[in-house]
Amino acid sequence: MTLASLQQQLAHVYWIGGSPCSGKSSTAQALAERFELRYYNCDEAFWRHAGAVTPERQPAFHRVTHYSPEELWMRPVADLLADELAVYREEFPLIVADLLALPVDRPVIAEGAALLPELVAPLLAAQNRAVWMLPTAEFQWQHYRQRDWAKEVVKDCSDPAQAFRNWMERDEQFARQVRKQADRLGLMTIVVDGSQDSETVTAQVQAYFGLG
């Protein structure tokens, strides 16, 4: 399938990428409900995709999903980031396949951290079909500390506090990587720092997408 053909077949898709804890899901869900868009959540697809990968075709994805919490979080932050980027690059073709398989009776809004700018950009028929939401480090740390489930993620590590710091620092670096990619490609980013409520941010994305 040619790139031009892919662009045409995915022209009905709106993309919201970015770093965790930026309000991507809330924004996507709000727009999906408001405009009757089909909502595709990358996080919900992740473990379904994980069950289909092989060590030969998706080595990073296969390896990471078989790590113990200790193996996953108690490593240098640079290694955590490298693995995250590698996993998303390997998963992206599976995401595209999912999107191509959806009915085309209405537009789709796809959302998730896996939607790296470098991967989405070649598929865009128009630049205003994609946006990346990025939390400030302070906003990210504050909100993750309030999430009880975050403690469960690292509780079985030999040093849960250090594992949590590694996780947060990885996400900080991931946000910087996404911002760097988007800036290089001339794509839209929105920095989320808590100074605007979720409805204001959603309205900003809605206006950029030209919805309504």
N, C-alpha and C positions, 0 to 999 in steps of 0.2 A: 504494500500500500504506500503510495507516495505521500510526501509531507503535505502537499496541497490538498489531497483527498482527505487526510486526517483533519486538517484545519476545517474543511467543509463539513465533515461529519460531526465535529465537536464544536461547531459554531454556536450551538444552542446552550453551551456550558458556561456558567460563571464559576470562577475559581477563587477560593479564599485560602491562602496558605499562611505560613508564619510560624512563630514559635509557640510552644505550649503556654498556657495561662495568659493569653492575649484577648480572650473573648471571641475567638473564631467560631466556635460551635454556637454560642448564643446569637451571634450576628447572623450566621447562616440559617439557623432555625427560624429566627424572626423574619428574615426575608422570604424563606420558603413558605411560611404560613401566610405572610402578607400578600404574596403574589402567586401563590399556588405553584411554586416550583417544586420539582422533585429534589429531595435532599440526599446527597451521597456523602457519607461520613467515612473518611479514611480509617479512623480508629476502629470503627465497627468492622471494617473489612480486613484489618491487619491479621487477626488470628485465623481467619478463613484462608487468607493468602499463605500464612505461615504453614498451614497444613498441606499446601500444594508445592512448596519449594523443595529443591533437591540440592545437595552439597555441590553437585557438578555445575548446575545452572545458576544458582543463587547462593554462593558460598558464604558471604557475610550474613545474609538473612538467615540461612540455616544455622550457622554457628551461634549467632546472638540469641536465637530463640531456644537454644539448648543450654545456655549458661545458667548456672546457679546465681542467686542474688550476690553472693560473694564474688564470683567470677565477673558478673556484670558491672557492679558498682565500685569494687575496691581495686580499681586500676587507674592509671594516669588519665587525667581529664582529656588530654589530646587523643588517647586511644578511644575513649568513649565517644568523642565527637567524630572521629574517623569512621567508627563502626556505624554510628547513626546515619551519617551521610551515605555510606556504602549501602546500608539496608534500604534507604529510601530510593536510591538509584536503581537497585535491583527490583524493588517492589513496584516502581512506577509503571512499567509495562503491564502489570497485572491490573493496576488501577485503570489505565486507559482501556484495557480489554473490558473491564466491568462497565465503564461509561459507554463504550460502543455497543454493548449488549442491552442497554436500557431502552425502553420504548421512547420514541421521539415525539410523543403526543404533547409534551410540554417542556419548557426549559429546565435545565438541571443546575443546581448549585452544589459544587463539590468543595469539600472543606477538609483540611488536615495539614499537619506539619510535613507530611511526605511530599506535598506539592511544592517542591523546590523551584525557585524562579528559573534556573537553568534548564529544568525539565519541561516546565509549562510553556515557556516563551516560544519555542518553535511551533507549538500547536495553536497559538492564538491567531485568530483571523482579525482581531482588533485588540489593541492594548488595554482598552477600558473594560475588558472582560475578566481581568484578574487583579487582585490586590493581596498584599501580604501584611499581616498584623503582627506587631512586635512589641512585647512588654518591655518596659525598662527593668533593669536588674532589681531595683528596689521594689517595684510592683510585683514582680515574679516571686521574690523571696517572701514578701509579706503574705501573699495569697496561698502559696504552697504550705506555709507554716500553719495556716488555718484549716488545711484539709487533712482530716484524720486518716484517710486512706493512704496519704503519702508516707505516713509513718509505717504502715504495713508493708510498703514496697521494700523498705530497707531494714526491717526489724530482724531479719535472720543473718545480716552481715556481722562480721566480727567487730566492727566499729560503726554502728548505725549513724552516729553523728557525722563521721567522716564520709560515709557513703552518701548521706544527704547532701553534704557540701559538694561532693564530686558531681552529683546529679544536677544541682543548681548551677554550678560553674559550667558544666557541659551545656546546659540550656542557654546560659548567657552567651557562650561562644557560638552556639548554633544560631541564635538571633543575630549576632554580628555577621556570621557567614551569609545568612539569608539577606540581610541588608546590603552586604557587599555585592551579592549576585544581582539583586534587584536594581541597585543603583547602576551597575555596569550595563544592564540591559534596558535601562530607562523605564522601569516598571514601578508601579505605585506601591508605596509602603505607608502604613499608619502606625505611629508610635503610641502605645497605650500606657499611660502613667497614672491613671486613676483620677485625673483632673476633669474628665468628661464621663458622664454616665453612659451606660450601655446603649441607651436609645439614641444618644447623640452620635456615638460611633457608628451605630447601625445606619442612621440617616446619612452619614458621610459616605459609607460604602454604597448605599442605595443610590445616592446622587451620582457617584462615580460610575456605577454600572448603568445609569440612565433608566432605572426602573421607576415606574409610576408616572 
